[in-house]
Amino acid sequence: MTKEELISYIQENFSGKVELIENDMPEPYFLIEPKAIVAFSRFIHDDNKLIMHFLMNLSGVDTKENMEVVYNVCSYRLKHRLFFKTVLPHEKAEVDTVKEIWAVADWHEREAWELFGINFNGHPNLTRFLLPDDWDQGHPLRKDWVGRDVIPFPEGK
């Protein structure tokens, strides 16, 4: 399936809940409503024309205004991949887990929760695995984070 065919197929089957993000990447990139993340993920995973069985990456992003979760998935069998993201409010960043669709999301979501403070509703084990268990200094990959022992760079440099 070409990039254009993939875009058309997804837009036809998920009308109104996806928005194509125009870019120069060779893969399609979609913006998905937070409430539609699980349904969209299940669709691209289970659909026989997509078979997106592999979650390559899930990353948190702090844009200062919002938090984002970016997903990178592929089909080894059909040799195509795509990116999608959802935008969340900075102060109440939460979205439903996709762990039941892609088991590897367990680790990715825990990392995004631990480092960015993004909550994944329904995740069975949002516990630390990178920072010490007694960590009480917030979420160190947030742009507004200031740790006790951190000396920030001057603005504009």
C-alpha positions as CSV (number, residue, x, y, z in Angstrom):
1,M,0.0,0.0,0.0
2,T,1.4,3.4,-0.9
3,K,1.5,6.3,1.4
4,E,-1.5,7.9,-0.4
5,E,-3.5,4.6,-0.3
6,L,-2.7,4.2,3.4
7,I,-3.9,7.8,4.1
8,S,-7.1,7.3,2.1
9,Y,-7.9,4.0,3.7
10,I,-7.5,5.3,7.2
11,Q,-9.4,8.5,6.5
12,E,-12.3,6.5,5.0
13,N,-12.5,4.1,7.9
14,F,-11.9,6.5,10.7
15,S,-13.7,9.6,9.3
16,G,-14.0,12.5,11.7
17,K,-11.6,11.2,14.3
18,V,-8.3,11.6,12.4
19,E,-6.5,14.6,10.9
20,L,-3.6,14.2,8.6
21,I,-0.5,16.2,9.6
22,E,1.2,17.4,6.5
23,N,4.9,16.8,6.5
24,D,7.8,15.6,4.4
25,M,8.1,12.2,6.1
26,P,7.7,9.1,3.9
27,E,5.1,7.8,6.4
28,P,1.7,9.2,7.1
29,Y,1.3,11.1,10.4
30,F,-2.1,11.6,12.0
31,L,-3.5,13.6,14.8
32,I,-6.0,11.5,16.8
33,E,-8.5,12.8,19.4
34,P,-7.6,11.5,22.9
35,K,-10.9,9.7,23.3
36,A,-10.3,7.8,20.0
37,I,-6.8,6.5,20.8
38,V,-7.8,3.0,21.8
39,A,-10.4,2.5,19.0
40,F,-7.9,3.8,16.4
41,S,-5.1,1.6,17.8
42,R,-7.4,-1.5,17.8
43,F,-8.5,-0.7,14.2
44,I,-4.9,-0.3,12.8
45,H,-3.8,-3.4,14.7
46,D,-6.7,-5.7,13.7
47,D,-7.6,-4.6,10.2
48,N,-6.4,-7.1,7.6
49,K,-5.3,-4.3,5.2
50,L,-3.1,-2.7,7.9
51,I,-1.9,-5.3,10.4
52,M,0.0,-2.8,12.6
53,H,1.1,-5.5,15.1
54,F,4.3,-3.7,16.2
55,L,4.4,-0.6,18.3
56,M,7.9,0.6,17.6
57,N,7.9,3.5,20.0
58,L,5.6,5.6,22.2
59,S,7.0,8.9,23.4
60,G,5.9,11.8,25.5
61,V,6.5,15.3,24.3
62,D,6.2,18.6,26.3
63,T,5.5,21.5,23.9
64,K,5.1,23.9,26.9
65,E,1.5,24.6,25.9
66,N,0.4,20.9,25.8
67,M,1.7,17.4,26.3
68,E,1.6,15.0,23.4
69,V,1.9,11.2,23.1
70,V,3.5,10.1,19.8
71,Y,3.0,6.6,18.5
72,N,5.1,4.9,15.8
73,V,3.7,1.6,14.5
74,C,4.4,-0.7,11.7
75,S,3.4,-3.9,9.9
76,Y,6.3,-6.1,9.2
77,R,4.1,-8.4,7.1
78,L,2.8,-5.6,4.8
79,K,5.9,-3.4,5.0
80,H,4.3,-0.1,5.9
81,R,4.3,2.1,9.0
82,L,2.7,5.3,10.3
83,F,2.9,7.8,13.1
84,F,0.1,9.2,15.1
85,K,-0.2,11.5,18.1
86,T,-2.7,12.9,20.5
87,V,-2.5,16.3,22.2
88,L,-3.4,16.5,25.9
89,P,-3.7,19.4,28.3
90,H,-0.4,20.2,30.0
91,E,-1.8,20.2,33.6
92,K,-4.1,17.1,33.2
93,A,-2.3,15.0,30.7
94,E,-4.1,11.7,30.5
95,V,-5.1,9.2,27.8
96,D,-6.2,5.6,27.9
97,T,-3.6,2.9,27.8
98,V,-2.9,0.8,24.6
99,K,-1.2,-1.9,26.6
100,E,-3.9,-4.5,25.8
101,I,-3.3,-3.9,22.1
102,W,0.5,-3.8,22.1
103,A,2.0,-5.4,25.2
104,V,5.2,-3.4,24.8
105,A,3.3,-0.3,25.5
106,D,3.6,-1.3,29.2
107,W,7.2,-0.1,29.3
108,H,6.7,2.9,27.0
109,E,3.7,4.2,28.9
110,R,5.5,3.7,32.3
111,E,8.4,5.8,30.9
112,A,6.2,8.6,29.7
113,W,4.3,8.6,33.0
114,E,7.5,8.6,35.0
115,L,9.4,11.2,33.1
116,F,6.6,13.5,31.7
117,G,3.8,12.9,34.2
118,I,1.4,11.6,31.5
119,N,-1.2,9.3,33.0
120,F,-2.3,6.3,31.1
121,N,-5.8,5.4,32.3
122,G,-6.3,1.7,32.8
123,H,-2.6,0.9,32.8
124,P,-2.2,-1.9,35.4
125,N,1.2,-1.0,36.7
126,L,2.3,2.7,36.5
127,T,5.3,2.3,38.7
128,R,8.8,3.7,38.5
129,F,11.6,1.7,36.8
130,L,14.1,4.4,35.7
131,L,14.1,6.8,38.7
132,P,14.5,5.7,42.4
133,D,11.4,4.3,44.0
134,D,11.4,7.2,46.5
135,W,11.8,9.9,43.8
136,D,9.8,13.0,44.9
137,Q,11.2,15.7,42.5
138,G,8.5,15.6,39.8
139,H,8.8,14.7,36.2
140,P,12.3,15.5,34.9
141,L,11.6,15.7,31.1
142,R,8.9,18.4,31.5
143,K,10.2,21.7,30.3
144,D,9.2,23.5,33.5
145,W,10.9,21.0,35.7
146,V,13.4,22.3,38.2
147,G,15.2,19.7,40.3
148,R,16.9,20.4,43.6
149,D,20.4,19.8,42.2
150,V,19.9,21.1,38.7
151,I,21.4,24.4,37.5
152,P,19.3,25.6,34.6
153,F,20.8,27.0,31.5
154,P,20.3,30.8,31.0
155,E,17.4,31.6,28.6
156,G,18.3,32.2,25.0
157,K,21.6,30.3,25.1
